[in-house]
Amino acid sequence: MSSWYLFPIKPVPFLYSGDGDRNLPDFSDDEFGDLVAVLKALARSSYPRLEALPLALNAYNCNQRTGDEGDRPWAYFYPITIIPPARLDKNNDDLPNYPQIRLDFEVRQDLKRRWRPIRYGDNDGDGNQPMEFSPPARYRFLCFIHKHRIDRKNVLQKGVHTISIWDREWDELTWHDTYHVDRISRRKDIREFWEHVEAPEFIDDVYSREDFMSRIRYRTVYHICEHIEETLRGPVPPRHTIYAVMSTALFHMNNARDPQVSIVPDRLELFGGQHKGLLPRFFAHLLCLCLDARPGWSRARQRRFVLQFRILERLQWMRLRTREYLEVHDSSGSSRDGDCGVNAKKKDDGGREWMYEVLNIP
């Protein structure tokens, strides 16, 4: 029997009450509340609560069957970090007070497991390796969402978001910045952050700091935001970049078996997350996950729960693409994203039809 089944690995930072292969967490009240907050924001086109977002993105790893050969690798999201400005004078100015990065214990353990390169296919590139009795590494990406301050005239919101993604396929960290204003300053800020932040069992334990810094790639070839401003004759709010960060993260997770996934297309539907595989799929996945995590609910309680995520009329793209995604994956519960609670109670066989009405999706 494969060691995969003997030592099941579950997505963090959640607890699990059973040993099923669907990775269905036993959410605490606080965790469930964070998922609800993100779902409400997506349904209303508002900005998600920042402290809830990493947990919701970690939940995107859950409710996927792990016994199938085609399972995609996972991504771990660290709590959002505030990036202070870099020093103007490196010789005389004091270093900013950077927070220490403390990865989850299970993630640190996963980093000790050998990563099997995807680019080699079934042949992992080292045919001389002895038979392994430990589970393979599951986490391909370590993701760090950053918040920077920007001083831009005629713009009230001062927070702009970027994301750093460590890819174990290439042992490289790629920093993505989709906002065109003050990009050079943010690049200096993020470089100094990674040059000095303490990250036990991640950076200095594996690489020297100099070697780690040489493995950073700065991806800034994003021009969509600038084109939008040219069209609107006005500025795009800096904090809108949280949608771009979410889209970049989801793009990596959806394409985690693509060795070159770090090359994120510079397209409008990725900057705003409108592509059906991005925010609509994220919304549907989280909603199904919440319902599946509460199998004892009656249909009436399920309806009351879903009603609070009724999608606004003006979000036509969200309504249509969420339904399209739900229809494609509406099945008997064997889909990658679970059965959405529809089979938890055998009181009716309407599938997800009731959800379309409650969510206001035609």
C-alpha beads as a LAMMPS data file, in Angstrom:
LAMMPS data file: protein, C-alpha beads

362 atoms
361 bonds

1 atom types
1 bond types

-500.0 500.0 xlo xhi
-500.0 500.0 ylo yhi
-500.0 500.0 zlo zhi

Masses

1 110.0

Atoms # bond

1 1 1 0.000 0.000 0.000
2 1 1 1.241 3.465 -0.781
3 1 1 2.639 5.518 2.090
4 1 1 0.272 8.219 0.816
5 1 1 -2.603 6.382 2.543
6 1 1 -0.652 5.307 5.608
7 1 1 0.298 8.893 6.512
8 1 1 -2.402 11.229 5.198
9 1 1 -1.451 14.877 5.045
10 1 1 -4.179 17.420 5.684
11 1 1 -4.252 21.089 4.657
12 1 1 -3.370 23.546 7.421
13 1 1 -4.184 25.392 9.617
14 1 1 -7.376 23.407 10.197
15 1 1 -8.327 20.526 12.483
16 1 1 -10.053 17.377 11.227
17 1 1 -12.384 15.043 13.066
18 1 1 -12.194 12.162 10.587
19 1 1 -9.786 10.364 8.286
20 1 1 -11.754 10.761 5.058
21 1 1 -9.907 11.525 1.842
22 1 1 -11.898 14.698 1.149
23 1 1 -9.963 16.843 3.640
24 1 1 -13.151 18.302 5.099
25 1 1 -12.133 20.446 8.107
26 1 1 -13.840 20.712 11.448
27 1 1 -13.989 24.519 11.410
28 1 1 -13.934 26.467 14.649
29 1 1 -16.494 29.244 15.046
30 1 1 -13.817 31.865 14.342
31 1 1 -12.647 30.078 11.185
32 1 1 -16.200 29.654 9.969
33 1 1 -16.799 33.340 10.624
34 1 1 -13.770 34.294 8.536
35 1 1 -15.044 32.253 5.596
36 1 1 -18.465 33.889 5.918
37 1 1 -16.836 37.348 5.893
38 1 1 -14.945 36.590 2.670
39 1 1 -18.055 35.124 1.022
40 1 1 -20.067 38.245 1.872
41 1 1 -17.364 40.476 0.406
42 1 1 -17.256 38.495 -2.835
43 1 1 -21.056 38.561 -3.179
44 1 1 -21.189 42.322 -2.611
45 1 1 -18.046 43.296 -4.525
46 1 1 -16.524 44.786 -1.388
47 1 1 -13.010 44.373 -0.086
48 1 1 -12.557 41.229 2.033
49 1 1 -11.397 41.543 5.616
50 1 1 -7.631 41.249 5.327
51 1 1 -7.093 39.078 8.388
52 1 1 -9.670 36.583 7.046
53 1 1 -8.290 36.304 3.517
54 1 1 -5.251 34.014 4.093
55 1 1 -7.397 31.513 5.961
56 1 1 -9.979 31.494 3.163
57 1 1 -7.264 30.913 0.574
58 1 1 -5.861 28.075 2.699
59 1 1 -9.357 26.601 2.718
60 1 1 -9.183 26.382 -1.078
61 1 1 -6.876 23.380 -0.536
62 1 1 -9.637 21.568 1.360
63 1 1 -12.470 19.311 0.206
64 1 1 -10.365 17.763 -2.513
65 1 1 -9.900 14.044 -2.690
66 1 1 -6.289 13.077 -2.061
67 1 1 -6.359 9.512 -3.336
68 1 1 -6.394 10.442 -7.014
69 1 1 -3.210 10.628 -9.050
70 1 1 -4.241 13.933 -10.572
71 1 1 -4.527 15.876 -7.311
72 1 1 -2.939 19.268 -7.561
73 1 1 -0.297 20.423 -5.081
74 1 1 -1.264 22.879 -2.373
75 1 1 -0.417 26.476 -1.513
76 1 1 0.114 27.823 2.000
77 1 1 -0.824 31.412 2.831
78 1 1 0.896 33.230 5.659
79 1 1 -0.920 36.069 7.479
80 1 1 -0.634 39.379 5.624
81 1 1 2.552 41.307 6.345
82 1 1 2.899 45.092 6.509
83 1 1 5.947 46.240 4.524
84 1 1 7.605 49.418 5.869
85 1 1 9.580 51.732 3.567
86 1 1 13.178 50.788 2.902
87 1 1 15.924 52.832 4.542
88 1 1 17.002 55.938 2.699
89 1 1 20.523 55.666 4.117
90 1 1 21.624 52.090 4.688
91 1 1 24.741 53.212 6.515
92 1 1 23.068 55.411 9.122
93 1 1 19.356 54.610 9.285
94 1 1 18.058 51.870 11.573
95 1 1 16.420 48.812 10.069
96 1 1 12.614 48.794 10.170
97 1 1 11.025 46.523 12.751
98 1 1 10.204 43.537 10.543
99 1 1 7.922 40.807 11.922
100 1 1 9.354 37.305 12.243
101 1 1 7.890 34.752 9.841
102 1 1 6.840 31.647 11.745
103 1 1 5.417 29.025 9.407
104 1 1 2.854 26.513 10.585
105 1 1 4.460 23.386 12.075
106 1 1 2.970 21.075 9.448
107 1 1 4.256 23.322 6.682
108 1 1 7.757 23.254 8.184
109 1 1 7.533 19.475 8.289
110 1 1 6.408 19.400 4.661
111 1 1 9.422 21.507 3.688
112 1 1 11.638 18.725 5.033
113 1 1 10.066 16.214 2.658
114 1 1 11.507 15.792 -0.806
115 1 1 9.684 17.693 -3.527
116 1 1 9.102 15.602 -6.641
117 1 1 9.576 17.939 -9.616
118 1 1 6.515 18.199 -11.830
119 1 1 8.540 19.081 -14.902
120 1 1 9.907 15.531 -15.126
121 1 1 6.472 13.902 -15.190
122 1 1 6.343 10.400 -13.717
123 1 1 10.136 10.323 -13.795
124 1 1 11.050 12.648 -10.941
125 1 1 14.570 13.201 -12.236
126 1 1 16.394 10.913 -9.816
127 1 1 15.983 7.254 -10.584
128 1 1 18.561 6.324 -7.929
129 1 1 16.383 7.422 -5.023
130 1 1 15.528 4.538 -2.661
131 1 1 11.912 3.632 -1.954
132 1 1 10.372 6.252 0.334
133 1 1 8.264 5.435 3.371
134 1 1 7.382 9.011 4.217
135 1 1 4.577 10.918 2.482
136 1 1 5.554 13.100 -0.459
137 1 1 5.579 16.854 -0.091
138 1 1 2.187 18.401 -0.832
139 1 1 2.902 22.126 -0.590
140 1 1 4.394 23.530 -3.764
141 1 1 3.806 27.207 -2.953
142 1 1 4.428 29.343 0.113
143 1 1 2.543 32.610 -0.375
144 1 1 3.062 35.885 1.445
145 1 1 0.608 38.712 0.811
146 1 1 2.050 42.140 1.534
147 1 1 0.464 45.500 2.241
148 1 1 2.394 48.641 1.281
149 1 1 1.525 52.276 1.891
150 1 1 1.277 54.523 -1.135
151 1 1 0.950 58.323 -1.177
152 1 1 -0.958 59.180 -4.305
153 1 1 -2.808 62.428 -4.878
154 1 1 -6.607 62.329 -5.116
155 1 1 -6.703 58.779 -3.743
156 1 1 -8.097 58.185 -0.264
157 1 1 -7.076 54.543 0.187
158 1 1 -3.367 54.292 0.839
159 1 1 -2.877 50.515 0.884
160 1 1 -1.577 48.613 -2.129
161 1 1 -1.093 44.840 -2.090
162 1 1 1.540 42.600 -3.637
163 1 1 2.362 38.911 -3.230
164 1 1 5.554 36.874 -2.914
165 1 1 5.301 33.196 -3.887
166 1 1 8.006 30.658 -3.109
167 1 1 7.858 27.848 -5.690
168 1 1 9.479 24.577 -4.673
169 1 1 9.441 23.376 -8.262
170 1 1 12.282 25.813 -9.030
171 1 1 13.353 26.906 -5.535
172 1 1 12.584 30.485 -6.471
173 1 1 10.543 33.292 -4.983
174 1 1 8.564 35.484 -7.393
175 1 1 7.196 38.835 -6.273
176 1 1 4.151 40.049 -8.223
177 1 1 3.236 43.753 -8.277
178 1 1 0.245 44.668 -10.469
179 1 1 0.028 48.390 -9.580
180 1 1 2.007 50.766 -11.765
181 1 1 2.428 53.758 -9.408
182 1 1 5.542 53.835 -7.159
183 1 1 6.508 50.334 -8.263
184 1 1 10.233 51.060 -8.021
185 1 1 9.872 52.091 -4.370
186 1 1 7.925 48.956 -3.504
187 1 1 10.559 46.807 -5.167
188 1 1 13.206 48.372 -2.907
189 1 1 10.959 47.854 0.108
190 1 1 10.318 44.189 -0.630
191 1 1 13.959 43.492 -1.375
192 1 1 15.026 44.912 1.988
193 1 1 12.223 42.994 3.687
194 1 1 13.418 39.649 2.357
195 1 1 17.027 40.568 2.962
196 1 1 16.489 41.050 6.695
197 1 1 13.305 39.316 7.857
198 1 1 13.785 36.343 10.162
199 1 1 12.202 33.152 8.858
200 1 1 13.364 30.137 10.908
201 1 1 13.247 26.769 9.107
202 1 1 12.542 28.497 5.816
203 1 1 15.362 30.754 4.662
204 1 1 18.544 30.513 6.701
205 1 1 18.155 26.829 7.524
206 1 1 18.097 25.850 3.835
207 1 1 19.966 28.598 1.989
208 1 1 22.382 31.299 2.907
209 1 1 20.752 34.706 2.835
210 1 1 22.854 35.677 -0.163
211 1 1 21.776 32.557 -2.045
212 1 1 18.136 33.165 -1.143
213 1 1 18.278 36.756 -2.392
214 1 1 19.660 35.541 -5.710
215 1 1 16.564 33.350 -6.090
216 1 1 14.086 36.262 -6.019
217 1 1 12.367 37.227 -9.275
218 1 1 10.558 40.562 -9.527
219 1 1 7.591 40.250 -11.876
220 1 1 6.267 43.717 -12.658
221 1 1 5.273 43.408 -16.325
222 1 1 1.646 44.194 -15.522
223 1 1 0.124 47.102 -17.443
224 1 1 -3.631 46.447 -17.235
225 1 1 -4.147 48.830 -14.319
226 1 1 -2.492 51.633 -16.264
227 1 1 -4.670 50.892 -19.315
228 1 1 -7.807 50.989 -17.134
229 1 1 -6.848 54.423 -15.841
230 1 1 -6.267 55.658 -19.369
231 1 1 -9.755 54.455 -20.309
232 1 1 -11.503 55.837 -17.219
233 1 1 -9.459 59.058 -17.130
234 1 1 -9.073 58.494 -13.427
235 1 1 -7.104 56.492 -10.855
236 1 1 -7.801 52.900 -9.870
237 1 1 -8.002 52.688 -6.044
238 1 1 -4.732 51.121 -4.818
239 1 1 -6.469 48.622 -2.562
240 1 1 -8.223 47.158 -5.612
241 1 1 -4.953 45.257 -5.948
242 1 1 -6.273 42.832 -3.313
243 1 1 -8.394 41.337 -6.111
244 1 1 -5.302 41.062 -8.315
245 1 1 -3.423 39.352 -5.482
246 1 1 -6.288 36.909 -4.955
247 1 1 -6.379 36.214 -8.696
248 1 1 -2.624 35.615 -8.812
249 1 1 -2.908 33.200 -5.893
250 1 1 -5.871 31.324 -7.376
251 1 1 -4.177 31.185 -10.779
252 1 1 -1.221 29.426 -9.147
253 1 1 -3.433 27.023 -7.220
254 1 1 -5.591 26.121 -10.225
255 1 1 -2.508 25.502 -12.372
256 1 1 -0.261 23.993 -9.719
257 1 1 0.759 21.152 -12.041
258 1 1 2.106 23.603 -14.620
259 1 1 5.858 24.072 -14.108
260 1 1 5.718 27.605 -15.591
261 1 1 2.720 28.850 -13.618
262 1 1 4.612 31.870 -12.246
263 1 1 4.144 33.582 -15.641
264 1 1 0.739 35.103 -14.868
265 1 1 -0.972 36.653 -17.934
266 1 1 -1.408 40.429 -17.933
267 1 1 -5.142 40.407 -18.661
268 1 1 -8.153 42.313 -17.387
269 1 1 -10.019 39.227 -16.175
270 1 1 -7.028 38.298 -14.021
271 1 1 -6.486 41.775 -12.608
272 1 1 -10.107 41.916 -11.462
273 1 1 -10.656 38.195 -10.891
274 1 1 -13.652 37.985 -13.244
275 1 1 -12.508 34.796 -14.992
276 1 1 -14.799 31.917 -13.985
277 1 1 -11.821 29.959 -12.667
278 1 1 -10.871 32.749 -10.273
279 1 1 -13.250 34.617 -7.937
280 1 1 -16.455 32.859 -9.110
281 1 1 -14.859 29.458 -8.545
282 1 1 -13.361 30.602 -5.229
283 1 1 -16.794 31.811 -4.120
284 1 1 -18.500 28.566 -5.122
285 1 1 -15.798 26.429 -3.522
286 1 1 -15.946 28.247 -0.175
287 1 1 -19.739 28.153 -0.153
288 1 1 -19.816 24.405 -0.855
289 1 1 -17.112 23.844 1.739
290 1 1 -19.122 25.675 4.404
291 1 1 -22.256 23.646 3.614
292 1 1 -20.364 20.354 3.560
293 1 1 -18.787 21.226 6.914
294 1 1 -22.276 21.431 8.441
295 1 1 -23.898 18.159 7.254
296 1 1 -26.533 18.199 9.976
297 1 1 -28.219 21.358 8.756
298 1 1 -31.754 21.114 7.433
299 1 1 -32.543 22.478 3.978
300 1 1 -34.269 25.470 5.619
301 1 1 -31.130 26.329 7.558
302 1 1 -28.990 25.859 4.468
303 1 1 -31.202 28.317 2.605
304 1 1 -30.955 30.890 5.398
305 1 1 -27.179 30.526 5.375
306 1 1 -26.845 30.891 1.608
307 1 1 -29.252 33.844 1.491
308 1 1 -26.700 36.138 3.141
309 1 1 -24.453 35.665 0.075
310 1 1 -27.046 36.756 -2.477
311 1 1 -25.002 38.174 -5.370
312 1 1 -25.737 41.774 -6.365
313 1 1 -27.646 42.344 -9.589
314 1 1 -24.876 44.541 -11.003
315 1 1 -22.348 41.707 -10.659
316 1 1 -23.657 39.977 -13.762
317 1 1 -20.307 38.330 -14.467
318 1 1 -20.184 36.899 -10.937
319 1 1 -23.738 35.580 -11.130
320 1 1 -23.376 33.917 -14.521
321 1 1 -19.928 32.438 -13.929
322 1 1 -20.724 31.166 -10.462
323 1 1 -23.728 29.317 -11.851
324 1 1 -21.700 28.012 -14.776
325 1 1 -19.113 26.666 -12.384
326 1 1 -21.718 25.091 -10.107
327 1 1 -23.487 23.476 -13.063
328 1 1 -20.293 21.960 -14.434
329 1 1 -19.440 20.488 -11.053
330 1 1 -22.975 19.566 -9.987
331 1 1 -22.704 15.829 -9.450
332 1 1 -23.235 13.066 -6.935
333 1 1 -20.581 14.282 -4.541
334 1 1 -17.572 12.824 -6.322
335 1 1 -16.441 16.144 -7.746
336 1 1 -13.227 17.823 -6.697
337 1 1 -15.168 20.443 -4.787
338 1 1 -17.465 18.184 -2.809
339 1 1 -21.211 17.739 -2.942
340 1 1 -22.100 21.216 -1.633
341 1 1 -24.285 19.734 1.058
342 1 1 -26.877 18.593 -1.448
343 1 1 -26.524 14.948 -0.449
344 1 1 -26.190 15.521 3.277
345 1 1 -29.963 15.409 3.578
346 1 1 -31.916 13.074 1.307
347 1 1 -35.134 15.047 1.666
348 1 1 -35.108 16.133 -1.970
349 1 1 -33.156 15.436 -5.098
350 1 1 -33.086 18.947 -6.516
351 1 1 -29.307 19.100 -6.671
352 1 1 -28.097 22.670 -6.503
353 1 1 -31.139 24.212 -8.165
354 1 1 -32.282 25.692 -4.880
355 1 1 -28.955 27.503 -4.564
356 1 1 -29.396 29.312 -7.899
357 1 1 -32.626 30.889 -6.697
358 1 1 -31.261 31.869 -3.295
359 1 1 -28.045 33.311 -4.720
360 1 1 -29.962 35.330 -7.337
361 1 1 -28.228 33.698 -10.272
362 1 1 -30.431 33.209 -13.370

Bonds

1 1 1 2
2 1 2 3
3 1 3 4
4 1 4 5
5 1 5 6
6 1 6 7
7 1 7 8
8 1 8 9
9 1 9 10
10 1 10 11
11 1 11 12
12 1 12 13
13 1 13 14
14 1 14 15
15 1 15 16
16 1 16 17
17 1 17 18
18 1 18 19
19 1 19 20
20 1 20 21
21 1 21 22
22 1 22 23
23 1 23 24
24 1 24 25
25 1 25 26
26 1 26 27
27 1 27 28
28 1 28 29
29 1 29 30
30 1 30 31
31 1 31 32
32 1 32 33
33 1 33 34
34 1 34 35
35 1 35 36
36 1 36 37
37 1 37 38
38 1 38 39
39 1 39 40
40 1 40 41
41 1 41 42
42 1 42 43
43 1 43 44
44 1 44 45
45 1 45 46
46 1 46 47
47 1 47 48
48 1 48 49
49 1 49 50
50 1 50 51
51 1 51 52
52 1 52 53
53 1 53 54
54 1 54 55
55 1 55 56
56 1 56 57
57 1 57 58
58 1 58 59
59 1 59 60
60 1 60 61
61 1 61 62
62 1 62 63
63 1 63 64
64 1 64 65
65 1 65 66
66 1 66 67
67 1 67 68
68 1 68 69
69 1 69 70
70 1 70 71
71 1 71 72
72 1 72 73
73 1 73 74
74 1 74 75
75 1 75 76
76 1 76 77
77 1 77 78
78 1 78 79
79 1 79 80
80 1 80 81
81 1 81 82
82 1 82 83
83 1 83 84
84 1 84 85
85 1 85 86
86 1 86 87
87 1 87 88
88 1 88 89
89 1 89 90
90 1 90 91
91 1 91 92
92 1 92 93
93 1 93 94
94 1 94 95
95 1 95 96
96 1 96 97
97 1 97 98
98 1 98 99
99 1 99 100
100 1 100 101
101 1 101 102
102 1 102 103
103 1 103 104
104 1 104 105
105 1 105 106
106 1 106 107
107 1 107 108
108 1 108 109
109 1 109 110
110 1 110 111
111 1 111 112
112 1 112 113
113 1 113 114
114 1 114 115
115 1 115 116
116 1 116 117
117 1 117 118
118 1 118 119
119 1 119 120
120 1 120 121
121 1 121 122
122 1 122 123
123 1 123 124
124 1 124 125
125 1 125 126
126 1 126 127
127 1 127 128
128 1 128 129
129 1 129 130
130 1 130 131
131 1 131 132
132 1 132 133
133 1 133 134
134 1 134 135
135 1 135 136
136 1 136 137
137 1 137 138
138 1 138 139
139 1 139 140
140 1 140 141
141 1 141 142
142 1 142 143
143 1 143 144
144 1 144 145
145 1 145 146
146 1 146 147
147 1 147 148
148 1 148 149
149 1 149 150
150 1 150 151
151 1 151 152
152 1 152 153
153 1 153 154
154 1 154 155
155 1 155 156
156 1 156 157
157 1 157 158
158 1 158 159
159 1 159 160
160 1 160 161
161 1 161 162
162 1 162 163
163 1 163 164
164 1 164 165
165 1 165 166
166 1 166 167
167 1 167 168
168 1 168 169
169 1 169 170
170 1 170 171
171 1 171 172
172 1 172 173
173 1 173 174
174 1 174 175
175 1 175 176
176 1 176 177
177 1 177 178
178 1 178 179
179 1 179 180
180 1 180 181
181 1 181 182
182 1 182 183
183 1 183 184
184 1 184 185
185 1 185 186
186 1 186 187
187 1 187 188
188 1 188 189
189 1 189 190
190 1 190 191
191 1 191 192
192 1 192 193
193 1 193 194
194 1 194 195
195 1 195 196
196 1 196 197
197 1 197 198
198 1 198 199
199 1 199 200
200 1 200 201
201 1 201 202
202 1 202 203
203 1 203 204
204 1 204 205
205 1 205 206
206 1 206 207
207 1 207 208
208 1 208 209
209 1 209 210
210 1 210 211
211 1 211 212
212 1 212 213
213 1 213 214
214 1 214 215
215 1 215 216
216 1 216 217
217 1 217 218
218 1 218 219
219 1 219 220
220 1 220 221
221 1 221 222
222 1 222 223
223 1 223 224
224 1 224 225
225 1 225 226
226 1 226 227
227 1 227 228
228 1 228 229
229 1 229 230
230 1 230 231
231 1 231 232
232 1 232 233
233 1 233 234
234 1 234 235
235 1 235 236
236 1 236 237
237 1 237 238
238 1 238 239
239 1 239 240
240 1 240 241
241 1 241 242
242 1 242 243
243 1 243 244
244 1 244 245
245 1 245 246
246 1 246 247
247 1 247 248
248 1 248 249
249 1 249 250
250 1 250 251
251 1 251 252
252 1 252 253
253 1 253 254
254 1 254 255
255 1 255 256
256 1 256 257
257 1 257 258
258 1 258 259
259 1 259 260
260 1 260 261
261 1 261 262
262 1 262 263
263 1 263 264
264 1 264 265
265 1 265 266
266 1 266 267
267 1 267 268
268 1 268 269
269 1 269 270
270 1 270 271
271 1 271 272
272 1 272 273
273 1 273 274
274 1 274 275
275 1 275 276
276 1 276 277
277 1 277 278
278 1 278 279
279 1 279 280
280 1 280 281
281 1 281 282
282 1 282 283
283 1 283 284
284 1 284 285
285 1 285 286
286 1 286 287
287 1 287 288
288 1 288 289
289 1 289 290
290 1 290 291
291 1 291 292
292 1 292 293
293 1 293 294
294 1 294 295
295 1 295 296
296 1 296 297
297 1 297 298
298 1 298 299
299 1 299 300
300 1 300 301
301 1 301 302
302 1 302 303
303 1 303 304
304 1 304 305
305 1 305 306
306 1 306 307
307 1 307 308
308 1 308 309
309 1 309 310
310 1 310 311
311 1 311 312
312 1 312 313
313 1 313 314
314 1 314 315
315 1 315 316
316 1 316 317
317 1 317 318
318 1 318 319
319 1 319 320
320 1 320 321
321 1 321 322
322 1 322 323
323 1 323 324
324 1 324 325
325 1 325 326
326 1 326 327
327 1 327 328
328 1 328 329
329 1 329 330
330 1 330 331
331 1 331 332
332 1 332 333
333 1 333 334
334 1 334 335
335 1 335 336
336 1 336 337
337 1 337 338
338 1 338 339
339 1 339 340
340 1 340 341
341 1 341 342
342 1 342 343
343 1 343 344
344 1 344 345
345 1 345 346
346 1 346 347
347 1 347 348
348 1 348 349
349 1 349 350
350 1 350 351
351 1 351 352
352 1 352 353
353 1 353 354
354 1 354 355
355 1 355 356
356 1 356 357
357 1 357 358
358 1 358 359
359 1 359 360
360 1 360 361
361 1 361 362
